[in-house]
């Protein structure tokens, strides 16, 4: 966890608690899917750049870099696990997924997370809300966040995983997840390191077990 003395308190952001969406690339996309399904009562949309289906690894760590990145896991197992865990009240009811919007992008040239893995994630969300799920297989895209003019060549699957593809993909994702509200990723912002202690129980702070920091 970043030392509290080195960062500021997170300011009020005026966020609408009824319109929460989550999104990410690669491991961040897997996390976004997990979060969206587990907390589907509050999350209304999920954006996935090169990420696989819910609970793909389960308790079998061998699947992490195997079928869940380089294989074709399908969606049936994820659907069964979501229903089972919801039935045990360990995650929110899957009924909330019927209004979940999902936007997913796979790169045809991605060598890290192959397209059938991302398609399995799309099939999972489409099982609950087909009309609200959009999956795209992008020709010439490697493993990375596609941008209009920043990063490595579009077909590269290597650090920093920001790819110059000549088009904006984040804006359309946000627009799809916000149900028609105009959105763009062209605006300027700032990265903010903030003190996380107010969001973490004291015992976890003591053992430094919780952080969204790198």
C-alpha positions as CSV (number, residue, x, y, z in Angstrom):
1,X,0.0,0.0,0.0
2,X,1.3,3.5,-0.9
3,X,2.3,5.3,2.3
4,X,-0.4,7.7,3.4
5,X,2.1,10.5,3.9
6,X,3.1,10.4,0.3
7,X,-0.4,10.8,-1.2
8,X,-3.6,12.8,-0.8
9,X,-7.0,11.7,0.3
10,X,-9.3,10.8,-2.6
11,X,-11.5,13.8,-3.4
12,X,-15.2,13.7,-3.9
13,X,-15.7,12.7,-7.6
14,X,-19.4,13.3,-8.0
15,X,-19.9,9.8,-9.3
16,X,-23.3,8.4,-9.9
17,X,-23.6,5.3,-7.7
18,X,-26.4,4.0,-9.9
19,X,-24.2,4.0,-13.1
20,X,-21.1,2.2,-12.1
21,X,-19.1,0.5,-14.8
22,X,-15.8,-1.4,-14.7
23,X,-13.3,-2.0,-17.5
24,X,-9.7,-3.2,-18.0
25,X,-7.0,-4.7,-20.2
26,X,-5.7,-8.2,-19.8
27,X,-5.4,-9.0,-16.1
28,X,-7.4,-5.8,-15.5
29,X,-10.1,-7.1,-17.8
30,X,-10.2,-10.4,-15.9
31,X,-10.6,-8.4,-12.7
32,X,-13.3,-6.2,-14.2
33,X,-15.3,-9.3,-15.1
34,X,-14.9,-10.8,-11.7
35,X,-16.0,-7.6,-10.0
36,X,-18.9,-7.0,-12.4
37,X,-20.3,-10.5,-11.7
38,X,-19.7,-10.6,-8.0
39,X,-21.2,-7.1,-7.5
40,X,-23.8,-7.1,-10.3
41,X,-26.4,-5.4,-8.1
42,X,-24.3,-2.2,-8.3
43,X,-22.3,-2.6,-11.5
44,X,-24.2,-1.9,-14.7
45,X,-21.6,-2.4,-17.3
46,X,-18.3,-4.1,-18.0
47,X,-15.6,-3.3,-20.7
48,X,-13.2,-6.1,-21.6
49,X,-10.0,-5.7,-23.6
50,X,-8.4,-9.1,-23.9
51,X,-9.9,-10.8,-20.9
52,X,-11.5,-14.1,-20.2
53,X,-14.7,-15.4,-18.6
54,X,-15.9,-15.3,-15.0
55,X,-14.1,-17.7,-12.6
56,X,-12.2,-19.3,-15.5
57,X,-9.3,-20.4,-13.3
58,X,-11.4,-21.5,-10.3
59,X,-9.3,-23.5,-7.9
60,X,-7.0,-24.9,-10.6
61,X,-4.0,-22.6,-11.0
62,X,-2.8,-24.6,-14.0
63,X,-5.6,-23.1,-16.0
64,X,-4.4,-19.5,-15.5
65,X,-1.7,-19.5,-18.2
66,X,-3.2,-22.4,-20.1
67,X,-6.8,-22.7,-21.2
68,X,-7.7,-19.3,-19.7
69,X,-5.2,-17.5,-21.8
70,X,-4.2,-19.8,-24.7
71,X,-7.2,-22.1,-25.0
72,X,-10.9,-22.1,-25.6
73,X,-12.6,-22.3,-22.2
74,X,-16.1,-21.8,-23.3
75,X,-18.8,-20.2,-21.1
76,X,-20.7,-23.1,-19.7
77,X,-18.4,-23.7,-16.7
78,X,-18.5,-20.0,-15.9
79,X,-22.3,-19.9,-16.0
80,X,-22.5,-22.9,-13.7
81,X,-20.0,-21.4,-11.3
82,X,-21.8,-18.0,-11.2
83,X,-25.2,-19.7,-10.5
84,X,-23.6,-21.9,-7.8
85,X,-21.8,-19.1,-6.0
86,X,-24.9,-16.9,-6.3
87,X,-27.0,-19.7,-4.8
88,X,-24.6,-19.8,-1.8
89,X,-24.9,-16.0,-1.5
90,X,-21.2,-15.5,-2.1
91,X,-21.9,-13.2,-5.0
92,X,-24.8,-11.1,-6.1
93,X,-27.8,-12.8,-7.8
94,X,-27.2,-13.5,-11.4
95,X,-30.6,-11.9,-12.1
96,X,-28.8,-8.6,-12.1
97,X,-26.7,-9.8,-15.1
98,X,-29.9,-9.6,-17.2
99,X,-29.5,-5.8,-17.3
100,X,-25.6,-5.8,-17.5
101,X,-24.1,-4.2,-20.5
102,X,-20.9,-5.9,-21.7
103,X,-18.5,-4.6,-24.4
104,X,-15.6,-6.9,-25.3
105,X,-12.7,-6.6,-27.8
106,X,-10.3,-9.3,-28.9
107,X,-7.2,-8.8,-31.0
108,X,-6.9,-11.1,-34.0
109,X,-3.1,-10.9,-33.7
110,X,-3.1,-11.2,-29.9
111,X,-0.6,-13.9,-28.8
112,X,-1.1,-13.4,-25.0
113,X,-4.9,-13.9,-24.6
114,X,-6.2,-15.5,-27.7
115,X,-9.6,-14.6,-29.2
116,X,-11.6,-17.7,-28.1
117,X,-10.9,-16.8,-24.5
118,X,-12.4,-13.4,-24.9
119,X,-15.3,-14.8,-26.9
120,X,-16.1,-17.2,-24.0
121,X,-16.4,-14.1,-21.8
122,X,-18.8,-12.5,-24.4
123,X,-20.8,-15.7,-24.5
124,X,-21.1,-15.7,-20.7
125,X,-22.6,-12.2,-20.6
126,X,-24.7,-12.9,-23.7
127,X,-26.3,-15.8,-21.9
128,X,-27.9,-13.3,-19.5
129,X,-28.3,-10.3,-21.8
130,X,-27.7,-11.0,-25.5
131,X,-29.0,-7.6,-26.6
132,X,-26.7,-5.8,-24.2
133,X,-23.5,-7.7,-25.2
134,X,-21.2,-6.5,-28.0
135,X,-18.1,-8.6,-29.0
136,X,-15.6,-7.4,-31.6
137,X,-12.7,-9.4,-33.1
138,X,-10.3,-6.6,-34.3
139,X,-8.1,-7.5,-37.3
140,X,-4.4,-6.6,-36.9
141,X,-4.6,-5.9,-33.1
142,X,-2.1,-7.5,-30.8
143,X,-2.2,-7.7,-27.0
144,X,-2.6,-4.1,-25.8
145,X,-5.0,-1.2,-25.4
146,X,-5.6,0.3,-28.9
147,X,-5.2,4.0,-29.2
148,X,-5.4,6.5,-32.0
149,X,-1.7,7.6,-31.9
150,X,0.2,6.2,-28.9
151,X,2.3,3.1,-28.2
152,X,3.8,0.4,-30.2
153,X,2.6,-0.9,-33.6
154,X,-1.0,-2.1,-33.5
155,X,-0.2,-5.8,-34.1
156,X,2.5,-6.1,-31.4
157,X,1.9,-8.1,-28.2
158,X,4.6,-6.6,-26.0
159,X,5.2,-3.9,-23.4
160,X,4.0,-1.3,-22.7
161,X,0.8,-2.9,-24.1
162,X,-0.5,0.4,-25.5
163,X,-0.9,0.0,-29.2
164,X,-1.1,2.7,-31.9
165,X,-4.1,1.6,-34.1
166,X,-5.3,4.8,-35.6
167,X,-8.7,4.8,-33.9
168,X,-10.3,5.4,-30.6
169,X,-11.8,2.3,-28.9
170,X,-12.2,3.5,-25.3
171,X,-14.7,6.1,-26.3
172,X,-17.1,3.7,-28.0
173,X,-16.7,1.3,-25.1
174,X,-17.8,4.0,-22.6
175,X,-20.6,5.1,-24.8
176,X,-21.9,1.5,-25.1
177,X,-21.7,1.0,-21.4
178,X,-23.5,4.2,-20.6
179,X,-26.5,3.3,-22.7
180,X,-26.2,6.0,-25.4
181,X,-24.6,8.8,-23.4
182,X,-22.0,10.5,-25.6
183,X,-18.5,9.6,-24.4
184,X,-15.0,10.1,-25.7
185,X,-11.5,9.2,-24.5
186,X,-10.0,12.3,-26.1
187,X,-10.1,14.5,-22.9
188,X,-7.2,15.2,-20.6
189,X,-7.0,13.8,-17.1
190,X,-4.5,13.0,-14.4
191,X,-3.4,9.9,-12.7
192,X,-4.0,10.2,-9.0
193,X,-2.2,8.3,-6.2
194,X,-4.5,8.4,-3.2
195,X,-4.5,7.2,0.4
196,X,-6.4,3.9,0.5
197,X,-6.6,3.4,4.2
198,X,-10.1,4.8,4.6
199,X,-11.4,2.0,2.4
200,X,-9.5,-0.9,4.1
201,X,-10.2,-2.6,7.5
202,X,-7.6,-1.9,10.2
203,X,-6.4,-5.5,10.3
204,X,-5.7,-5.5,6.6
205,X,-3.9,-2.2,6.9
206,X,-1.7,-3.7,9.6
207,X,-0.6,-6.6,7.4
208,X,-0.6,-4.5,4.2
209,X,-2.8,-7.1,2.6
210,X,-4.9,-4.7,0.5
211,X,-3.9,-2.3,-2.2
212,X,-4.8,-1.3,-5.8
213,X,-1.3,0.0,-6.2
214,X,1.2,-1.8,-8.5
